[in-house]
Amino acid sequence: MRIVVAPDSYKGSVSAIGVADAIERGILAVFPEAEVRKVPIADGGEGTVEALVSATRGRFFRTQVPGPLGEPVTATWGVLGDGVTAVIEMAAASGLPLVPRDRRDPRVTSTAGTGHLIKAALDAGLDKLVIGIGGSATNDGGTGMARALGVRFLDAEGRPLPEGGGALARLKTIDLSGLDPRLATASILVACDVDNPLCGPRGASAIYGPQKGAGPEAVQELDHALGVLARVAAAATGRDVALRPGAGAAGGLGAGLMWFTPALLRPGVEIVLEATGFEDLVKGAALVITGEGRTDAQTAMGKAPVGVAAVARRHRVPVVCLSGGLIEGADDVLAHGIDAVASIVPAPMALEDCISQGAALLEAAAARVCRLVKVGMAIR
């Protein structure tokens, strides 16, 4: 019996590889003769570089860049096994965990570090890039990224605006004359895990701003500022992208990449699954076990477990999702190819304990699921 284990990371607790290892231990405790095939995955957020570089036997690099608040951070990126494709995740340079909780304010955080990683890849002679854009601390429409690549954002007096999304309300003109010319011939594939537009009730500010520290007034301020950016950027670039699916991803970095680079947005999990050869592993499998740190209504909008389930459903392979927590809307995934969801938490626990004991909880939960599968096999 072949069981394919294809989880995302449990952010802040266990990496995707660690999650897969823990689930494998739980499976083998119940089905010691099972053939377990592990495929750690990601959807564009944290773990995308690790999943793609590991799957293709590529190489990892570390580069110091400005973090979301301008302070230096060391970000990991990679080159795929083909030797010509760079893979970057914005979470490593501009991600939410890089900002202390008491300093989170998407009016001032910047995607500059992500732009520096793109520049590092270009400096290394790589003109094929895969960029994962999940897990951001930002709401600047990708302007920090664009600044790092030579774009200038100016107010009515011709003065450069400061970093951050709040300042964009004063944007008057965009100067593209300094944009890195190497981008014109680059191939950029963006791994995006959401389909939100840039502005409005489903936009970057309204949906994701509160997670990054924005209160109700800040959300309105940021949404207005992104609207200003949308109008000025469309005029400057000739690209009206604000309503495109994914434009609101990563605080508008999706839109920024479409404005200032030749980027093509695709669901991140599709990119990772193709690179790992997931479909071939699923053919003939008895079961797929996926998982993520939290399952809620957003999971059904294109997160990693639903991407896994879409492939498994084509081959009529059942899918179980193991989650650190099941939040309101978690059952929405049942209409998207996932056959059952289960929390790894067996009893009320403090969040800190869940995080520190993540691997052990995963192993025990996988064993419980497999025992239920065994009961089902006996009934059948």
N, C-alpha and C positions, 0 to 999 in steps of 0.2 A: 504494500500500500504506500503510494507516494503522497506526502503532504507538503505543500508549498507554503513557506512562511515568508510573507512579504509585508513587514510593518514599516511605518514611519517611526521617527524618533519620539520619545517621550521627553519633550523639551525641558531642560533643566534637571532631568533625572537620569535617563538612559538613552544612549545613542541608538540609532536604528540597528546597527550591528549588534549592540548589546541586547536590544529587545528581541531580535531574531534568535540569538543564542539562548536567552532565557526561555523563550517559547519552545525551542527545540528540546531543552532539558525536560520541560513539562510533558511534551508529547512522548518522548522516549520512556518516561516513567510509566506510561500507560500502554503504549504500543512500542515495545523495545525493538521490534523487527521492522518498524516503519522506515521508509526512505524519506528523509527530511531534506528538502532543498530550500536553502535560505537565500532570499533576495531582498536585502535592506533597500528601502526606497525613500523617496522624498517627493515633494510637490512644488519645489521652487524655494522653499524656506530653508531653515537650518537643517543641515545634513545633505543638501543637494550635492555639494562638492564631494563629500565623502562617498556618497552612493555612486556617483558617476565615475569618479576616478578609481575607486576600488573595483567596480564592475568591469572597467575596461583596462585594468592594470596600468594605470597612468602614474603620474608623479604629482606630488604636493609641493607647494611653495608657500613662503610666508613673507608678507610685505607690510611694512609699517605705513599706516595711512591715518588721516584725521577721522576720529570717531564722530558720532552724531552731534556731540557738543564741541567738537574741534580739538579735543584732547587726543593724543596719539594712541592708536590701538594696533596690534599686530594681527593682521587678517590672513587666513589661510585660503588659498585658491589652488587651482590645479591645471594640469594639461592631460587630456585624455590619452588613452593608449595609442591613438593614431598619430600622436606627436605633433599635431597641427591645430588642435582645437583646445582653446582655453575654456575653463569652467569657473565661474565666479558666483558667489552668493552674496547678495547685498546684506544679509543678516550678519555676515562676518565683519562688515565695515560700518554698517548703519543700522544695526539691529537693536530691538528694544532691550534685550538683556544687557546691552552695553551702557545703558543709562540708569543710574540709581533711581529707585522709585520716587524719592523726594525731589528729583530734578527733572522729571518727565514733563515736557512741555513741547508739543509738536509745532508750536509757533516759532520755535528757535532751533530745533534739531535739523540736521542737514544730511543730504545724501552725498556730500563731497567725497567721503572715503570710497564710495562705490565708483565714482568717476576716476579716482586715483587707481583703483584696481583695474579698470578698463584700460587706462593709460599704461599700467605695468604690463598688461598682456600685449598691447600694441608695441611697446618698447622691446618686448621679447620676440618680436617678429611674427606674432600670431594674429591672423586677420579673420579667424573663425572663432566666434565666442558664443558660449551658452551662459546666460545670466539668469540666476534664480532670484526672484524679487519678493519672496515672502518674509515675514517676520520683522517688518521695519519699525523704527522708532520715529519715523519722519512723516511730514505732510507738506513737503515743499515742491511737489509737482516735478521732481527730478531736477530742479534748478541747481542744487549743489553739485550733482553729478555733471551737469552741463558746464558749470563754471570750471570744474577741474579739467574739462576738455576744451576750454577756450572761449566759451560763450559769456557775454556780459549782459547783465540785467540792470537797467538804468531807470531812475525816477524822472520826473518831469524836468528837473534841472540838469539831467545828464550825469547824475552821480550814481555810482554802483550801489545797489541794494545790499544790505547785510544778509547773511545766511538765514535760512528758515522760512517757513510758509507764511508767517504773519506779515512779513515785509512786502509780500507780493501784492498786497492791496495798493501799494504806491507805484507799482510797475507801470512804466509808460512805453519804453522801447526795449528791444532785444537786439544786441549787436552780434551777428553771427560771423563776422569777418575773421575772428581768431579761432574758429572751430577746427579742431585737429583734422587735417585733410585726409589722414589715413582712414577715417571713418567712412569716407565716400565709397571705398572699395571693400570694406569689411562686410562679413556675413555675421549677423547678430540674431541669435535665436533666444527669445526671452521665455523662461519657464515661469508661468504665472498661475497662481492657484485660485484666483477669483475672477469674476466677470463683471465687476462693478464699473459703472461709468465714473467720470471724474468728479462731477458735482451733483447736487440734489439730494433727495432723501435716501438714495442708495449709493451716494458718492463716497469718496475717500474719507471726507471729514465726518460725515454723519454716522457712517457705519463703523469706522475703525478709529476715529479720533479719540473717543472716550477710553479705548484700551491703551492709548498712548499718553494719557494724562490731560486730555482736553475736557473742560467743563462745557455746559450748554452754551455759554457766551463765546468761548473759544471756538467751539464747533461752527457757530454761525460766522465768526470772523474768518476762519480758515476756508470755509466753503465759498464765501465772497471773494477771498483772495485768489483761490484757484479759478474762480470764474473770470477774474481779471486776467490771470495768466493765460487762460484758454483763449480769450479774445486776442491778446497781443501775440501769443505764440502762433496762432493760426494765421494771422496776418504776416508775421515774419517768415514763417516756413512754408506757407501754402498748404499746410496739412491740418485739416479740421478733425481732430481725433477724440475730442472730449467725450463723445457719446459711444465710442467703440468699447466693446467688452474688454475689460482688463485695464482701461485707462486709469481707473481709480485704484489699481493695485499698488501697494507699498506707498500709500500717501500720494499717489499721482505719479510715481516713478514710471509706471507703465506708459502714461501719456508722454512723459518727458523723453523716454527712450524712442517713442514713435516720432516725436517732433524733431529731435536733435541727432538721431542716428538712424540707419536703415534697418531698424529692428522689426522682427516679426514675432508677435506674441502667440504662444501655444500653451495649452494646459501643461503645467510642469510635470505632472505625474506621467503623462503620455511620453514625454521626452525621456524620462528616467526608465520607464518600462521598456521602451524600444531599445535603449542602450544596454539594458541588462538581459535582453532576450527572454523576457518574462513569458511571452505567449507560448513559446516552445516548451517551457517548463510546465505550464499549466495543462497542456494537452495530455489527456490520460491520467491526470491527478485525481485522487479521491476527495481531497479537501484543500481549501486555501484558508489560511489564517492570516488576517491582517490586523492592524491596530494603530492607535494614535493616543496621544496624551489626554485628549478630551474630544468626545463626539457630541456634536450639537447640530443645529439646523444648518450651519455653514458647511458641515462635512458634505452634505448632499449637493452643494454648489460646485463641487469639483475638487475636493480635497483628496489626498492620497488613497484612503480606503475605497472610495467610490470609483476611482480610476482602476484600482486593482480588480474590483468587482465587475466592472464593465468588460474586462478581458475574460475573466473567469466565466461570466454568464454566456459568452459566445461559445464556450466549450462545455456548458452545462455542468460546471464544477461548483459545488456549494461553497459559500464564503461565510466565515465567522469573523467578527471584528471584536478584538479585545481592547478595551479603552480604560484609561486611568479614571475617567469620570463620564457619566452619561447625563448630559444636561438637557434642558427642555429642547425638543426638536430632534433628539437623537434618533427617534424611530422613523424620521423622514428617510433615513438611508435604506430602510427596508423596501422602498419603492425604486431603489437604484442598484439592485443586484446583490445586496448584502442580505443573507438569509437569517442571521441572528447577531445580536450585539450582547456583550457582557462586560460588566465592570470588573476590574482586577481587584477592587477593594472589597474584602469579605465582611467588614464590620466598620462602624464609625471610627475614623482615624483622623488625627491632625494632618493637615496638608504637608507639613514638614516631614512627618513620618512616612507618608505615602511616597514622597520624593526620594527620601534616603533609602527606602526599602523597595524601590521600584522593581529591580531585577527579581527579587525573591517573590514579590506579589505576582509578577508576570508568570513566573514558572509555576506557581501554585494554581493560578487561574487557568493556564493552558492545560494543566493536568485535569482540573475539574471539567473543562469543556470536553476533553478527550474521553473522560469517563461517561459523560452524557452521550457522546457519539457512539461509544461502545454499547450503551443501553439501546440506542436507536438501531444499531446493527442487529442486536439480538431480537428486538421486536419485529424487525423486517424479516 
